[in-house]
């Protein structure tokens, strides 16, 4: 027995340089509890949503830090985190922790916490950002999810074109 066809799955449409591709679902609904996750930090330790309990969280979900738009968004959110002890900025990508560490060191990114999908794509599936087709199949679309200190989703944006930056003002206002 085979699974549902692409047409039968619930998928969000995004584009990659104007060409339509699809994610596996939708972002968590505003007002819902954020799905827990297991991601990998720079020291190869597992991290969960509960590791950031009591803080507002901005999840900057990107395909790879090795692209100009992902790098730019990470640097902008890093700058916005300066002087804010009540928040944590997480950048989540398919990059290996080693590559994420090199990027952060080379770019002076020290306020953002890089987390990798290295051990599992469950986060990408649970957050509805796993790309299901096209040349980037298997990694994430570009999205921002803001979660309050009680792990309630307060803002989401699935960026419609992967080569486009997120709406920084709206995301930061949600914090």
Residue pairs with C-beta under 8 A, 6 or more apart in sequence:
6 22
6 132
6 133
9 22
9 24
9 25
9 132
10 25
10 26
11 22
11 23
11 24
11 25
11 132
12 22
12 23
12 25
12 26
12 27
12 128
12 141
12 158
13 20
13 21
13 22
14 20
14 21
14 22
14 23
14 131
14 141
14 142
14 158
14 159
14 160
14 161
14 162
15 21
15 160
15 161
15 162
16 134
16 135
16 136
16 161
16 162
16 163
17 161
17 162
17 163
18 161
19 134
21 131
21 132
21 133
21 134
21 136
21 137
21 141
22 131
22 132
22 133
22 134
23 128
23 129
23 130
23 131
23 132
23 140
23 141
23 158
24 124
24 125
24 128
24 129
24 130
24 131
24 132
25 125
25 128
26 128
26 158
27 127
27 128
27 129
27 143
27 145
27 156
27 157
27 158
28 34
28 35
28 126
28 127
28 128
28 145
28 153
28 156
29 153
29 156
30 153
30 154
30 155
30 156
31 152
31 153
32 152
32 153
33 151
33 152
33 153
34 49
34 57
34 145
34 147
34 151
34 152
34 153
35 49
35 123
35 126
35 127
36 48
36 49
36 50
37 47
37 48
37 49
37 122
37 123
37 126
37 127
38 46
38 47
38 48
38 119
38 120
38 122
38 123
39 46
39 47
39 48
39 92
39 115
39 116
39 117
39 123
40 46
40 47
40 97
40 115
40 116
40 117
40 118
40 119
41 47
41 97
41 113
41 114
41 115
41 116
42 97
42 100
42 101
42 104
42 114
43 97
44 97
46 119
47 113
47 115
49 57
49 147
49 151
52 88
52 90
53 149
53 151
54 149
55 86
55 87
55 88
55 149
56 86
56 87
56 88
56 146
56 147
56 148
56 149
56 175
57 87
57 88
57 89
57 90
57 146
57 147
58 77
58 87
58 88
58 89
58 90
58 144
58 145
58 146
58 147
58 171
58 172
58 174
58 175
59 90
59 92
59 127
59 143
59 144
59 145
59 146
59 147
60 73
60 74
60 77
60 89
60 90
60 91
60 92
60 112
60 144
60 166
61 92
61 93
61 127
61 129
61 140
61 141
61 142
61 143
61 144
61 145
62 69
62 70
62 73
62 74
62 91
62 92
62 93
62 140
62 142
63 70
63 93
63 94
63 131
63 136
63 139
63 140
63 141
63 142
63 162
64 70
64 93
64 94
64 95
64 139
65 71
65 74
65 91
65 93
65 95
65 99
65 100
65 103
65 114
66 95
66 99
66 103
69 142
69 162
69 163
69 164
69 165
70 93
70 142
71 103
71 107
72 165
73 142
73 165
73 166
73 168
74 91
74 103
74 107
74 109
74 112
75 107
75 109
76 165
76 168
77 89
77 91
77 112
77 168
77 171
78 89
78 109
78 110
78 111
78 112
79 111
80 89
80 168
80 172
81 87
81 88
81 89
81 111
81 112
82 111
84 175
86 149
87 175
88 113
89 111
89 112
89 113
90 112
90 113
90 114
90 115
91 100
91 112
91 113
91 114
91 115
92 115
92 116
92 117
92 123
92 140
93 100
93 114
93 115
93 116
93 117
93 139
93 140
94 116
94 117
94 118
94 138
94 139
94 140
95 103
95 114
95 116
96 116
96 118
97 114
97 116
97 118
100 114
100 116
101 114
103 109
103 114
104 110
104 112
104 114
117 123
117 124
117 139
117 140
121 130
121 138
124 130
124 139
124 140
127 143
127 145
128 158
129 140
129 141
129 143
129 158
130 138
130 139
130 140
131 137
131 138
131 139
131 140
131 141
136 162
141 158
141 159
141 162
142 158
142 159
142 162
142 164
142 166
143 156
143 157
143 158
143 159
143 166
144 155
144 156
144 157
144 159
144 166
144 167
144 171
145 153
145 155
145 156
146 153
146 154
146 155
146 156
146 171
146 174
146 175
147 153
147 154
148 154
154 174
155 170
155 171
155 174
157 166
157 167
157 170
157 171
159 165
159 166
